């Protein structure tokens, strides 16, 4: 994956947070980033983008937009 693609992914993650707020369900984020960039980033890559912005994994919860459950990320404690 090129650095240009990674930058597109990072920009899409920032746009998701700005549009939808600080609590990030991974299933929704992955769909949003795929729609914005036409690149299907895997969960570990998106998690790395989120961690770079200070986010931490908050656990697994049920959401309406996918059958079953998804991992959530939230802003980590201020350093």
Secondary structure in CASP SS format (residue, H / E / C, confidence):
PFRMAT SS
TARGET T0000
AUTHOR 0000-0000-0000
METHOD secondary structure of the structure
MODEL  1
X C 1.00
X C 1.00
X H 1.00
X H 1.00
X H 1.00
X H 1.00
X H 1.00
X H 1.00
X H 1.00
X H 1.00
X H 1.00
X H 1.00
X H 1.00
X H 1.00
X H 1.00
X H 1.00
X H 1.00
X H 1.00
X H 1.00
X H 1.00
X C 1.00
X C 1.00
X C 1.00
X E 1.00
X E 1.00
X H 1.00
X H 1.00
X H 1.00
X H 1.00
X H 1.00
X H 1.00
X H 1.00
X H 1.00
X H 1.00
X H 1.00
X H 1.00
X H 1.00
X C 1.00
X C 1.00
X C 1.00
X C 1.00
X C 1.00
X H 1.00
X H 1.00
X H 1.00
X H 1.00
X H 1.00
X H 1.00
X H 1.00
X H 1.00
X H 1.00
X H 1.00
X C 1.00
X C 1.00
X E 1.00
X E 1.00
X E 1.00
X E 1.00
X E 1.00
X E 1.00
X E 1.00
X E 1.00
X C 1.00
X C 1.00
X C 1.00
X C 1.00
X C 1.00
X C 1.00
X E 1.00
X E 1.00
X E 1.00
X E 1.00
X E 1.00
X E 1.00
X E 1.00
X C 1.00
X C 1.00
X C 1.00
X C 1.00
END
